[in-house]
């Protein structure tokens, strides 16, 4: 990950305002956006979650079986921007604009997203302020900044929709709230290829879930991952007791626990912050190490 050159670096806003006096209001507007959260870190975290959620909803792993943005069609990738706009408006209680996407502190602002390295600026946004957002689905990073789309900052050529990209000079003028900041991970992309392949090659949803918790232990796994791998109704049934993955894995010496039903036990096993939508599988050796042989024997008895 590149070092941050954004509002997280002390003195960034002051240096930007000195270099781009004509755009120093962008620093003020950025501060007003951040004020919608408890802190800069909170704002970046929540915005990162917005971007990740938009990716996940468009990928739609539970219904499509896909797990990366790279697998999307071109039209689907375009829809990510609309998703981010709607989710951000909801997350930060932003009002819609009359001309552009949002009206914020008296400014009409357009929200532009890319999964590449440039943005397409529509004719109606020329001369206006844009929020520019970019993300990398597999590296789990995103960037967000404010850009004034002046003619001098846009490349001359336009596509058939009369949209133009940002020139190198324009790129340099972006006020970055967050650049290459971490966001929620793409779980499947984070796995080592042999592990991922071993999971995905299973021919049923139940088998994929069992292989997931067999191969990926001591790691919190969100229910979205389970639903994506199961690709069937009531996917979480495949995790529970009475014939689910929990019973199968227990016979192999692996304890599968739920943040919703086993929260106290998970705290004792070293997972106090697990949420109700997360699961974790724990090998017997770790259960013995944390709880002792007697307690482990009771828990690991089929």
Secondary structure by P-SEA (a helix, b strand, c coil): ccccccccccaaaaaaaaaccccaaaaaaaaaaaaccccaaaaaaaaaaaaaaaaaaaaccccccccccccccaaaaaaaaaaaaaaaaaaabbbbbccccccccccbbbbbbbcccbbbbccccccbbbbbbbbbccccccccccccccccccccccccccbbbbcaaaaaacccccccccccccccccccaaaaaaaaacccaaaaaaaaaaacccccccaaaaaaaaccccccccccccccaaaaaaaacbbbbbccccaaaaaaaccccccccbbbbbcaaaaaacccaaaaaaaacc
